[in-house]
Amino acid sequence: MRDRLDRLESEWQPFRRSLRYRHQDDFDRLFERARSHADAASQQNPRDAWRAFVVGVLLAQERELRRLREQSEDAQPTTE
């Protein structure tokens, strides 16, 4: 799956190069997030690596949202 994600990333390099420089790191981070779930994605064995990429990125972003929500809740003052 990692090889398939690498090929997908290579296919999208023209898009990455056309991005503003400050957005290119964000693009790279999407593929890093997808790769962090490559082992799980390989269990699903999707025909299209694009699906594994999207689900991996969505999962990583959901984890980040949960972490930020928990951090925000922890920072809230308790009312007693």
C-alpha positions in Angstrom: 0.0 0.0 0.0 2.9 2.4 0.7 4.2 1.9 -2.8 0.8 2.6 -4.2 0.5 5.8 -2.1 4.0 6.8 -3.3 2.9 6.3 -6.9 -0.3 8.4 -6.2 1.8 11.1 -4.7 4.1 11.1 -7.8 1.1 11.4 -10.0 0.0 14.5 -8.1 3.5 16.2 -8.2 2.4 18.6 -11.0 -0.4 19.8 -8.8 2.0 20.2 -5.8 4.4 22.2 -7.9 1.6 24.5 -9.0 0.7 25.3 -5.3 2.0 28.3 -3.6 5.1 27.5 -1.7 3.5 27.9 1.7 0.8 25.2 0.8 3.3 22.6 -0.5 4.1 21.4 3.1 0.3 21.0 3.7 0.1 18.8 0.6 3.0 16.7 1.8 1.4 16.3 5.2 -1.7 14.8 3.6 0.4 12.0 2.2 2.2 11.5 5.5 -1.1 11.1 7.2 -2.4 8.6 4.6 0.9 6.6 4.9 0.4 6.5 8.7 -2.6 4.3 8.0 -1.2 2.3 5.1 -1.0 -1.0 7.2 -4.8 -0.8 7.9 -5.5 0.2 4.3 -3.6 -2.8 3.0 -6.0 -5.0 5.0 -8.9 -3.5 3.0 -6.9 -3.9 -0.2 -8.8 -1.3 -2.2 -8.4 -1.5 -6.0 -7.9 2.3 -6.1 -5.2 3.8 -3.9 -7.1 7.0 -4.0 -9.7 5.5 -1.6 -7.1 4.4 0.9 -5.6 7.9 0.7 -8.9 9.7 1.3 -9.9 7.4 4.2 -6.4 7.6 5.8 -6.4 11.4 5.6 -9.9 11.6 7.0 -9.0 9.4 9.8 -6.0 11.4 10.7 -8.0 14.6 10.6 -10.7 13.1 12.8 -8.0 12.2 15.3 -6.6 15.7 15.2 -10.1 17.2 15.7 -10.7 14.9 18.7 -7.3 15.9 20.2 -8.2 19.6 19.7 -11.6 19.1 21.2 -10.2 17.4 24.3 -7.5 20.1 24.6 -10.2 22.8 24.4 -12.4 21.0 27.0 -9.4 20.7 29.3 -8.7 24.4 29.0 -12.3 25.4 29.9 -12.6 26.7 33.5 -14.8 24.5 35.6 -17.9 26.2 37.1 -18.9 25.2 40.5 
